[in-house]
Amino acid sequence: MGFAEGRARNNHEGIDGSMNNRDEATPIVELLGIRRSFGGLQALSNVSLSLYPGEIVGLLGENGAGKSTLVKILTGVLEPDGGQILVDGVVQRISNPRVARELGISATYQEPAVFPDLDVAENVFAARQPTRRGVVNWGEMYQRTDEVFAEIGIKLDSHTPVYQLGIADRQLIEIAKSLISGARVLILDEPTSVLSSREVDSLFTLLNSLRARGISLVFVSHKLDEVTALTDRVVVLRDGAFIAERETSDVTISQLIHMMVGREINDLYPALTRSSGEVIFEVKNLTRPGYFQDVSFSLRKGEILGIAGLVGAGRTELAEAIFGITPAESGTMSLDGLPYVAKSPRQAVNCGIAYLPEDRLANGLVMGMRVPFNLTMTVWGRIADKIGRFRTRIMYRQASELAKRVQLQAGRLDQLTSSLSGGNQQKVVLGKWLATEPRILILDEPTHGIDVGTKSEVLGIVANLAKAGVSVIFISSELEEVRAMSTRLLVMREGSIVAELETPVEPHVILEAASGVLSETLS
């Protein structure tokens, strides 16, 4: 089911096809005047929210708007400082996640919490296996798993080890786990962030079936096209406060953006300089068996070269090979016409190449360190004196300059990196690599998991870098983004480049090439 079909089905029809009438229904969960602060920071201020059976609510806001805090309060991870939580009209204290589950409130996250070495059914029933006389009733466990899967349309073998499954199937296990535990309110936090378009459609089909069963779903996402395709109602937070509640069919994406950021963003994607200089980097027949093969392309000075493709196309592995993380086994690369062999990231950095990874938490930042240490990490060698002593004053001065370059507020410099929003963390990663003054900057999903306002700022920085002569390799799964941010576009499929497209190009052309439909005519 595509977005258009999903939207057609989402005009607030009830299970029987009639319009939902929330005025006559009792909310499953109702939050009234919720407040929560952390030290002197007011994370939530007088926020109210009602969740009714048989609807999907989009919870929107920039990073730092209070969405995560609200979800943690709903699921018992945090308790509010003030306000009330009602479940079925009765005031409740949700003091821990166990209480939330007993009340029928559950959440799934973009990184499913599964046990890879256990099979599907063992994960679905983790910590609550059916027993008979104190012994796990394995037959009942597999039977009940298969019954739930059949009921909601999940096509998984309950005996399959989870380590054999991809992220999309692992999310389905998390959803099934919530249903087995009796969830009536299911919160999905960025569930599509690493899914292919086909996997997103499958997930939406499942969520629509859950809505038809009377479950209340909360959909937290930065992807506004998905929000408008799926949800019945949207609730917008900004700076910890309730801003607006609208029927999804009555609001446009532009209006949602304005509510979220408090200002107009007329040009989410910056204007690009289409002219570029001489070829400075070339790849010929680069191959790493099992990941990519016979990849060839060139990169010009000041060019933004986009690389599109579905999940698993080999884009990240190609970037890691160029940066020396996992070197290719054959093929050649040249920089300024001279052979370039990247055996390590240090060697790549010394050659003027930088790489912003897809997973900033695992590979881009040291979360327990303060922002200045992360911002200057790549140039610590320059900060030490001749006998190796760390010059803190110089570090803070350089960190302040880098913060300005990436539009990070000066007040953030005193914070732990872990306390920043996702968008500000991404700015720190970008600043860390700008400290090396790269000639070639590889960006792998640079706007992944960041809000629309910060996204606009980050993309503007990238455009300005290209104007200043930095060559950019821009990898993104968002079709609109990769087409808008590329002066030239490569499409990868199953480890090979199947198309080279001049921009602007329609998104459907990119998707068809990535899916194999147009690979013969465009390669």
KOLNU-174502 format. One line per 5 residues: for each residue x, y, z of C-alpha. Coordinates in steps of 0.001 Angstrom, whole numbers, padded with zeros to 6 digits. Layout:
N
X,Y,Z ~ ...;
//
This chain:
523
000000,000000,000000 ~ 001546,003306,-001050 ~ 001176,006704,000592 ~ -001716,007773,-001645 ~ -003744,004698,-000820;
-002884,005025,002866 ~ -004071,008628,002907 ~ -007311,007689,001182 ~ -007983,005153,003912 ~ -007044,007603,006643;
-009850,010099,006337 ~ -010847,009163,009862 ~ -013025,006206,009045 ~ -013987,004027,011981 ~ -013830,000253,012007;
-017287,000088,010483 ~ -016436,002747,007861 ~ -018149,005569,009719 ~ -016342,008716,010807 ~ -014708,008473,014239;
-016612,010528,016770 ~ -014192,011234,019586 ~ -016759,013398,021354 ~ -018701,010242,022244 ~ -015692,008018,023010;
-013677,007661,026205 ~ -009945,008056,025711 ~ -007875,004999,026513 ~ -005208,007329,027878 ~ -005518,011005,028723;
-002676,013295,029793 ~ -003732,016496,031562 ~ -001363,019391,032214 ~ 001779,017272,032247 ~ 004932,019038,033453;
008492,017787,033653 ~ 011791,019590,034173 ~ 015437,018557,034314 ~ 017325,020945,036533 ~ 016498,024388,035229;
015279,023110,031858 ~ 011524,022833,031402 ~ 011157,019796,029109 ~ 007347,019736,029241 ~ 005054,022543,030281;
001322,021957,030756 ~ 000995,019404,027926 ~ -002306,017571,027416 ~ -002997,014687,025045 ~ -005874,012251,024547;
-005515,008879,022816 ~ -008678,007204,021552 ~ -009252,003638,020367 ~ -008929,002952,016644 ~ -006883,005966,015555;
-003306,006845,014637 ~ -001948,010075,016112 ~ 001175,011737,014752 ~ 003326,013270,017509 ~ 005448,015986,015911;
008086,018469,016939 ~ 011709,019364,016439 ~ 014433,017582,018383 ~ 014185,018928,021908 ~ 010467,019724,021592;
009573,017257,024362 ~ 008388,014242,022345 ~ 010834,011775,023910 ~ 010073,013030,027413 ~ 006355,012619,026787;
006862,009067,025483 ~ 008994,008198,028528 ~ 006250,009465,030836 ~ 003620,007428,028996 ~ 005734,004277,029255;
006771,004725,032879 ~ 010442,005485,032278 ~ 009941,008947,033800 ~ 007322,010321,036161 ~ 005875,013810,035618;
006499,016653,038058 ~ 002853,017664,037755 ~ -000397,016934,035960 ~ -002478,013777,035746 ~ -002546,010581,033694;
-005932,008920,033237 ~ -006396,005416,031847 ~ -010011,004548,030982 ~ -011029,007663,032911 ~ -009244,006639,036118;
-006230,008546,037473 ~ -003134,006340,037438 ~ 000464,006644,038568 ~ 002700,005054,035937 ~ 005765,004652,038113;
007719,002195,035965 ~ 007508,000364,032602 ~ 005906,-002693,034205 ~ 002937,-000609,035350 ~ 002631,000879,031856;
002539,-002602,030284 ~ -000088,-003757,032788 ~ -002203,-000740,031788 ~ -001823,-001669,028113 ~ 000750,000973,027077;
003754,-000139,025072 ~ 006403,001381,022778 ~ 008681,000223,019979 ~ 011766,002118,018930 ~ 013856,002540,015773;
016409,000081,017221 ~ 014334,-002980,018226 ~ 015280,-004486,021601 ~ 015534,-008118,020527 ~ 017747,-011062,021467;
019496,-012128,018244 ~ 020440,-015609,019468 ~ 016848,-016518,020381 ~ 014211,-017433,017820 ~ 011169,-015361,016890;
008720,-016906,019376 ~ 011235,-016746,022218 ~ 011602,-013014,021564 ~ 007852,-012445,021351 ~ 007403,-014131,024752;
010657,-012916,026344 ~ 010313,-012899,030159 ~ 006673,-014060,029995 ~ 006704,-017544,028506 ~ 003577,-019637,029095;
004236,-022335,031651 ~ 002665,-025583,032820 ~ 003560,-026737,036334 ~ 006508,-024362,036383 ~ 007951,-025533,033058;
007882,-023496,029829 ~ 005095,-024740,027578 ~ 006969,-024537,024277 ~ 004091,-025851,022193 ~ 001700,-023181,023461;
004314,-020470,022965 ~ 004860,-021285,019289 ~ 001138,-021807,018683 ~ 000177,-018464,020221 ~ 002925,-016691,018267;
001671,-018194,015004 ~ -001907,-017250,015871 ~ -001016,-013604,016539 ~ 001050,-013440,013360 ~ -001800,-014878,011314;
-004307,-012508,012899 ~ -002371,-009339,012029 ~ -000801,-010538,008784 ~ 002842,-011060,009806 ~ 004528,-013668,007616;
007370,-014939,009813 ~ 008368,-018434,010886 ~ 008215,-018442,014675 ~ 011209,-020853,014819 ~ 013584,-018589,012847;
016610,-017290,014790 ~ 016357,-013500,015010 ~ 019964,-012946,013928 ~ 018872,-014101,010467 ~ 016273,-011313,010196;
016564,-007719,009013 ~ 015532,-004605,010882 ~ 012003,-004560,009415 ~ 011189,-008086,010620 ~ 012680,-007305,014018;
010285,-004368,014316 ~ 007389,-006699,013557 ~ 008553,-008921,016417 ~ 008520,-005910,018747 ~ 004969,-005052,017671;
003834,-008652,018162 ~ 005468,-008661,021595 ~ 003403,-005611,022549 ~ 000191,-007230,021328 ~ 000895,-010454,023198;
001254,-008404,026382 ~ -002157,-006834,025768 ~ -001159,-003399,024462 ~ -004050,-001063,023717 ~ -001812,001959,023147;
001230,001378,020955 ~ 003850,004124,020505 ~ 006145,003859,017477 ~ 009246,006049,017715 ~ 010842,006697,014278;
009885,003187,013079 ~ 010704,003811,009402 ~ 014098,005493,009769 ~ 016055,002585,008252 ~ 013344,000878,006193;
013068,000655,002425 ~ 009975,002063,000729 ~ 008596,-001452,000291 ~ 009132,-002201,003984 ~ 007441,001080,004917;
004381,000124,002879 ~ 004247,-003276,004622 ~ 004509,-001625,008036 ~ 001727,000821,007177 ~ -000526,-002047,006117;
000070,-003650,009527 ~ -000563,-000421,011423 ~ -003822,000145,009573 ~ -004936,-003366,010559 ~ -004094,-002638,014198;
-006121,000562,014045 ~ -009053,-001433,012670 ~ -008815,-003647,015764 ~ -009319,-000630,018018 ~ -005721,-000114,019091;
-004556,003472,019587 ~ -001265,004181,017832 ~ 001133,007087,018350 ~ 003427,007637,015361 ~ 006545,009692,016127;
008458,010644,012994 ~ 010368,013441,011287 ~ 009175,012184,007893 ~ 006200,014435,007357 ~ 005119,012786,004113;
004687,009542,006030 ~ 002883,011294,008870 ~ 000347,012843,006494 ~ -000078,009526,004682 ~ -000736,007433,007768;
-002237,009401,010616 ~ -005739,010539,011491 ~ -004695,013377,013775 ~ -001480,015282,014497 ~ -000298,016879,017731;
002582,019360,017578 ~ 004940,020238,020430 ~ 007498,023024,020453 ~ 009961,023865,023239 ~ 008128,021550,025626;
004726,023143,025073 ~ 001583,022070,023255 ~ 001279,024082,020035 ~ -001546,022587,017986 ~ -003801,019619,017319;
-005259,019115,013855 ~ -007084,016554,011772 ~ -004428,015349,009343 ~ -006671,015831,006335 ~ -007052,019516,007228;
-003368,020461,007334 ~ -000526,020707,004815 ~ 003110,019763,005304 ~ 004075,023449,005050 ~ 001654,024288,007847;
003059,021470,009995 ~ 006598,022743,009474 ~ 005539,026236,010517 ~ 003896,024867,013679 ~ 006990,022824,014537;
009648,025484,014033 ~ 007634,028631,014689 ~ 008735,030254,011468 ~ 008393,029829,007742 ~ 010922,027614,005967;
010291,028576,002385 ~ 013347,026828,001005 ~ 014105,023591,002848 ~ 016625,022732,000158 ~ 019186,025429,-000626;
020020,026610,-004121 ~ 023065,024783,-005468 ~ 025877,026036,-007646 ~ 025627,023786,-010679 ~ 029074,024575,-012058;
032026,022586,-010736 ~ 035747,022420,-011327 ~ 038174,019795,-012499 ~ 038011,016101,-011582 ~ 039931,015583,-008333;
038918,012035,-007376 ~ 038320,008914,-009458 ~ 037200,005383,-008653 ~ 037638,002564,-011172 ~ 036224,-000953,-010877;
036241,-000851,-007077 ~ 035098,-004185,-005654 ~ 034483,-005722,-002251 ~ 032841,-009111,-002876 ~ 029432,-009445,-001265;
028998,-005697,-000860 ~ 029780,-003851,-004121 ~ 031427,-004655,-007433 ~ 032968,-002820,-010400 ~ 032049,000618,-009075;
033453,003470,-011173 ~ 032804,007205,-010955 ~ 034513,010585,-010831 ~ 034120,013532,-008473 ~ 034759,017173,-009386;
035869,020035,-007196 ~ 032889,021784,-005598 ~ 030442,019103,-006795 ~ 027753,017451,-004698 ~ 027575,013914,-006047;
024473,012134,-004766 ~ 024297,008383,-004250 ~ 020800,006908,-003975 ~ 019607,003352,-003543 ~ 017492,001075,-001414;
018660,-000295,001928 ~ 021394,-002872,001288 ~ 022454,-001404,-002065 ~ 026072,-001079,-000903 ~ 026259,002696,-000493;
027595,002717,003075 ~ 030092,-000051,002318 ~ 031385,001956,-000648 ~ 031833,005027,001554 ~ 033669,002970,004166;
036011,001617,001508 ~ 036875,005109,000276 ~ 037529,006201,003868 ~ 039658,003165,004675 ~ 037381,001560,007273;
036884,-001637,005254 ~ 039196,-001436,002214 ~ 038121,-002786,-001163 ~ 039757,-005966,-002446 ~ 040268,-004792,-006019;
039979,-001742,-008231 ~ 041777,001583,-008033 ~ 041261,005100,-006730 ~ 043135,008287,-007581 ~ 043312,011716,-005953;
044576,014625,-008012 ~ 045657,012117,-010649 ~ 047873,010189,-008222 ~ 047146,006716,-006808 ~ 045115,006799,-003595;
045065,003738,-001349 ~ 043060,004076,001871 ~ 044214,001465,004366 ~ 042903,003348,007387 ~ 040731,006375,008247;
043826,008197,009500 ~ 045381,007866,006051 ~ 042166,009137,004436 ~ 042051,012160,006752 ~ 045697,012937,005992;
044710,012990,002302 ~ 041916,015489,002958 ~ 038950,013076,003037 ~ 036364,013087,005849 ~ 033404,010770,006474;
030262,011538,008464 ~ 028833,008064,009253 ~ 025218,006951,009156 ~ 025172,005987,012854 ~ 026380,009080,014693;
025859,007528,018142 ~ 027959,004422,017537 ~ 030543,005795,015124 ~ 030488,009579,015238 ~ 030562,010737,018855;
031793,009932,022345 ~ 028535,010537,024156 ~ 029989,010837,027651 ~ 032328,013682,026649 ~ 031487,017356,026545;
030815,019048,023240 ~ 034203,020817,022851 ~ 036093,017533,023141 ~ 033945,015975,020416 ~ 034165,019017,018159;
037983,019020,018261 ~ 038562,015268,018441 ~ 039966,015034,014913 ~ 042606,017713,015605 ~ 043713,016886,019135;
047238,016474,017820 ~ 047317,020176,016965 ~ 045993,021164,020373 ~ 048753,019476,022378 ~ 052003,021330,022938;
055457,020049,022004 ~ 055692,017770,025018 ~ 052162,016406,024644 ~ 050262,018520,027193 ~ 046667,019248,026238;
045974,022974,025852 ~ 042365,023300,027027 ~ 042087,027021,026281 ~ 043019,026453,022638 ~ 040544,023560,022437;
037669,025727,023658 ~ 038603,028523,021270 ~ 038634,026150,018298 ~ 035413,024498,019492 ~ 033725,027892,019650;
034781,028667,016073 ~ 033558,025279,014839 ~ 030252,025727,016673 ~ 029667,028951,014751 ~ 030428,027225,011435;
027771,024566,012063 ~ 025277,026977,013708 ~ 025479,025296,017126 ~ 024394,027613,019928 ~ 027288,028781,022101;
025429,027684,025227 ~ 025660,024063,024077 ~ 029456,024014,024506 ~ 029207,023357,028245 ~ 026921,020343,027821;
027571,016626,027639 ~ 027129,015470,024068 ~ 024612,012866,025251 ~ 022299,015653,026462 ~ 021994,017253,023021;
019108,016685,020658 ~ 019737,014490,017618 ~ 020016,017510,015351 ~ 022605,019221,017540 ~ 024559,015977,017846;
024688,015802,014060 ~ 026017,019353,013963 ~ 028792,018314,016343 ~ 029766,015396,014075 ~ 029809,017725,011078;
031880,020277,012972 ~ 034329,017576,014046 ~ 035107,016795,010423 ~ 035140,020408,009292 ~ 037979,020883,011789;
040163,018832,009431 ~ 039424,021253,006554 ~ 038533,018389,004190 ~ 038750,018603,000418 ~ 036298,015694,000051;
033426,015221,002490 ~ 031425,011978,002463 ~ 028001,012361,004105 ~ 026074,009160,004865 ~ 022422,009919,005725;
023354,013368,007106 ~ 019781,014306,008083 ~ 018833,010946,009585 ~ 016660,011450,012668 ~ 016873,015248,012807;
014036,017726,012738 ~ 013052,019831,009780 ~ 014508,023100,011060 ~ 017934,021603,011796 ~ 017749,019692,008524;
017421,022963,006641 ~ 020442,024376,008493 ~ 022610,021292,007868 ~ 021771,021187,004168 ~ 022543,024894,003901;
025978,024269,005426 ~ 026603,021493,002894 ~ 025653,023768,-000011 ~ 027987,026486,001259 ~ 030846,024013,001587;
030378,023016,-002051 ~ 030347,026678,-003094 ~ 033660,027078,-001255 ~ 035156,024249,-003319 ~ 034676,021226,-001066;
033651,018128,-003034 ~ 030765,016265,-001404 ~ 029564,012682,-001763 ~ 025971,012826,-000490 ~ 024321,009495,000437;
020634,009583,001337 ~ 017627,007262,001328 ~ 015223,010205,001074 ~ 014478,010614,-002620 ~ 013404,014240,-002455;
016481,015145,-000449 ~ 019032,013349,-002596 ~ 017596,014753,-005820 ~ 017460,018296,-004434 ~ 020966,018207,-002931;
022841,016621,-005868 ~ 024390,018318,-008861 ~ 024770,014826,-010293 ~ 023267,011563,-009062 ~ 024381,007929,-009018;
021909,005145,-008265 ~ 023131,001888,-006700 ~ 021386,-001456,-006728 ~ 022724,-004722,-005300 ~ 026241,-003331,-005063;
026457,-001852,-008554 ~ 025928,001585,-010049 ~ 022943,001114,-012337 ~ 022325,004728,-013350 ~ 023974,008109,-013570;
021396,010880,-013702 ~ 021647,014594,-014315 ~ 019627,016635,-011848 ~ 016947,017793,-011483 ~ 015268,014415,-011935;
011863,013131,-010846 ~ 011866,010933,-007697 ~ 010066,008074,-009473 ~ 012957,007792,-011938 ~ 015400,007319,-009045;
013158,004750,-007374 ~ 012620,002800,-010583 ~ 016367,002681,-011204 ~ 017027,001574,-007604 ~ 014377,-001131,-007956;
015832,-002440,-011230 ~ 013069,-001242,-013509 ~ 015203,001215,-015470 ~ 018686,-000137,-014877 ~ 019129,-001387,-018450;
018165,001885,-020078 ~ 019949,004238,-017683 ~ 023169,002431,-016883;
//
